[in-house]
């Protein structure tokens, strides 16, 4: 558990008035209606974890306050960091996360502009490279994302997109001899029936199937593009056992069958490689599939149900699905169907 999130506490953080959890698992599902703060929570965790990883890396001499402030501003795309504080809050925004034996905490008011001063410094930087997979696929927008940040330096694609694009830009390595990584890659390539590669000559991504047929990324399905990035991140060594993966709206642009296949890939990576995963979703298929995965391997899938004006429900998914509007809506549709038929 040295490089995994163990405890989190948030107060007055955007749409989240208060949230606290001191028990996470290999896979952590965050559900809730729109506006309950699912993406906010994911981005808050990612910003802190990436700041811990970038802090004191190599010859970088930036303070943790500088690293964190920049990461928050470009991840949440706010002119003033104070805009992240809940509008109706009387107190300051507060954040705390424990990763292994390390901890980072910070707080600031609505008046803060571009730098956080009240940051508790971790003892050391976190090892590994964590990644955020946003709702929109990035391969088709790869060049645009890099240009908007590295050349134009403007808001548009936040740091979750930019960090992912930079990670994908790393060429695959040939020195990975860990069977655990090779098995993970095999599962991914089996799902998409091939792989994607970056053609340096033309500056474009190409999908190549098992028959060695090549297709431009624009002519490739959304599902293949989304799942294929996992193969790239395993192939180039960006992901390892110290990484934490954050996925926003895993079901976005995917057929239910592809959603299930993708979650099987995620479950294999999480439970075999020991990589911790956080997933935000409002899909019944995602909840149901992860429930079945939890039944196969108990104590590996936690569910966090966010509700407006109420305390978050946190449970082990193998014990059953918590009350939430996604399940309630599915039940109502089923009951309405029965009424219409009868």
N, C-alpha and C positions, 0 to 999 in steps of 0.2 A: 504493500500500500504506500510505498515511499513516494511515488510520483502520481498518486491518485487523489482526487478531491475527496475529502473526508467530512468537512463541515462547512456550512455556508450560512451567513446571516446578512440580510438586507433590510434597510428601512428607508422609506421615502425615496425609492429608486424608480423614477418614472411612474409607470402604472402600478408598481408594486408598493403597497403601503408598508407591509411587513412580511418577511419570509425567513424561516429558519429551518434548517435540516442538518442533523448530525449523523446521518447514515445514508451512504450511497453504495451502489453496487457496480458490477461490470457494465450493465446497460441501465440507463436511467431515462425513463420516458416522462416528458412534460406535456400535459394536456390542459385544455381549457378553451373557453370561448375567445373570440377576437377581443383584444383590448385587456386581457387579463395579465399580460406581461410575459408570455412565453419567450418571445424573441428577445425581449429586454433582459430576461434572466440568462438566456444563452450567451448573449453578447457581453453581459457583465462578467460572467464566469470566464469567457474566452479572453477578454481584455486583461483580466488579472493574471490568468495563467500564462498568456503570451508575454506579458510584461515581466513575469518572474523568469521566463526562459531567456528573454533578451537582456535582462539585467546582468551586467558584469560578463557578458559573453565576449570572448576574445579580448581585443584591446579597447572595447567600448568603455568610455569613462563617464557616460551620462549617469546622473543620479536616478534612483528608482522613481522619484517624483517626476522627473523629466520624461522618463520612458513611459510611465503610466499615463501621465497627462496627455501625451501625444497619441498614445494608443486609444484612449477613451475618446478624444476629439475626432479622430479619423474613423473610429468604429461606429460611433453614434452620429457623426456628421453634424455637430452642433457648433455654432459660432462661439457660444459661451458654454463652458462646462456646467455652469449653474442652471442651464436650461434642462438638465437631466433630473434635477430635483423635482419631486412631486409638487405640482402647482399649489395644492391646498395644504401642503405640509407646513407646520409651524417650526419643526426642527430640521436639522441638517440631514442631507443624504448620508447614510452610513453603509459601509460594505466591509465584509470580513470573509475570508476564505482560507481554509487550512488545506494544504497540499502536502501529504506526508507529514514530516516534522516541521515543515515551513509554514509560515502564515504571513499574509499581507492584509492590512486593514487601511482604510482611508475614509475620510469624511469631508464634506464641503457644503457650503450654503449656496443659495440662489445667486449670490453676489460674485461668486468666483468666476473669473474670466477664462484664463487659459492654462493655469498651473495650480495643482493641488499641493498644499503645503503640509497638511496633516496626514502623512503617510508613515505607517509603521513598516520599517524596512525588514525584509526577510533576511535570515542569517546568510543565505547563499542563493544564487540563481538556480532555478529548476533546470534539470537536464531534459533533453528530448525536444521534439518539435510537435506541438499541438496544431490542429487545423480545424477550421470552420467551413462546413460545406453549406453554402446559402441555398435559398429556394430556387433561384434562377441558375441554370447551367452556365458554365463559364467558358467552355471551349470555343463556342461561336463568337464570344465577346472578348476573347483572350487579348488580342492586340489593342482593342479599344480600352480595356481596363488598365493595361500597363501604361498606355499613352496618357490617359486622364490623370494618373497619379505621378508618373515619373517625368512627364513633359509639361502637361498643363497644370498639374498640382491643384486640381479643383475637386469639389465634392461631386458626387455622382455615384461612384462605386465605392462603398465603404471598405474598411480594412479587411473585412472577412473575404471579400472578392479579391482584393489586391494581394493579400497574403497567400491565398490559394493559387492565384496566377503565378506568383513567384515560385511557389513550391512545385507547380507543374512544369515550370520552365527548366528545372533541373533534369539533365539527361539521365536515362536509366543506367544503372551500374551492372557490371558483370561479375562482381565479387561477392554477391550475396549467396552464401552457401547454407543458410539456415533452412532446414526443411520446413519449419513452421511458416516462414515467409513464402516459400515456394508453394506450399499447399494452399495458402490464402490466395495467391495469385492464380493458381489453377482453378479454384472455385469461381473467381471473378471472370476469367477468360471463358470458362464453360458457360456462364450465364449470358455473356454478350457475344459468344461464338466468335471471338477474335480479340483484337486489341486496338488501341489508338496510339498514334505516334505523331511527333511533331516534325514536319518536313522543313528543315532549316533552309533549304534551297529556295522554297517559295514562301516560307514564313506562314505556313498553315498547318492545321491539324488534319490528319488523315485517319479514317477508320479502315482497317484491313481485316477481312473475315478469314475463316479457316481455309477457304478456297483460294486465298491469296488475292482476292479481288479488292481493289482500293476504291474508297468513296470519300468525297469531300465531306467535311464535318457538317456542312449545311444540309446534306442529303441523308444524314444519319439520324436515327430516331432519338428522341429526347432521353428515353430510358438508357440506351447504350451510352450516350454521352455522359449521363450522370453517374452510371455505375463504373464506366471506364476510368474515371479519374482516380478511383480507389486503386486500380491496377497500377496506374502511373506512380502514385505515391508510395506504393509498396516496391515497385521496380527501381525507383531512383533512390530508395533508402531514406526518404524523408520521414516516413512513419516507422516507429519501432516500439518496443514494449513500454517506453517512457512517455509515449504520446497520449494525448487525450483528444478524442474526436467529437466535434459538436456538429449536429446536423439539424438544420431548420427546415421544417415542412418536408420530411423525407419523401412524402407521397407526391410532391409537386411534379406535374408533367409525366407521371408514371401510371401505367395501367396497373390495376390491382395485382395481377400476376407478377409484374415486374417489381412491385412494392414488396411482395413476399420474397422474391428472389434476392432483392437487395438486402432485406432484413436478415435473411439466412447468411449472407456474406458478412454483414455486420456482427451477427451473433458468433460466427466462427472466429472472426478477428478478435472480438472481445473476450470470448471464453477460452480460446486456444492461445492467442498471443498475449492475453492479459491486458489489452488496451481498453481503457475506460471510455465509454461512449455516452453522450447526452443527446437525446433526440426530442425535438419539439414537433407536435403534430396535432391536427384536429380531424384525423381520419379514423373511422371505425375499423377499416381493414388493418391499419397499423396497430391499433390497440389489440385487436383480436389475434393477429399474428404473433405479437410479442407475448400475449397471454399464453398461447400455445408453446412458444419457446420457453417461457417460464415454467410451464408444467413439465417439460422435458428435462430442464435443468434448474431445479428450485434454487432460490436465493441468489439469482443472477440478474433479475430484472426488477428495478424499483419503479414505482409510478408516482408522479407528483401531479396532483390535480389542482389547478389554480382556479379560484372562483372569485368573482367581484364581490368585495365587501365581506368576504368570509375567510377563515383560516384555511390555508392549503391542506389538502388531504394527502398523506404520504403513506404508501403501503407497499408490501412485497406483492408483486403481480401474481405470483403463484398462489396466493391466498384468495384471489378473486379480484375483479375489476372494481374500482371505487365508483361511487356515484358521480356522474358527470353528464353534461348536456348532450354529449355525442351519443352515448348509449341511450339516453332518454329519448332523443330524436329518432334513433333507429327503431326503438320499441314502438313509438307513436306511429311511425310509418307502417310498421308491421300490423299494428292494431287497426289502422285505417284501411289497410289492404284487406284484412279479414272482414271488416264491416262492409266494404264495397262488394266483396265476393259473395258474402252471405245475404 
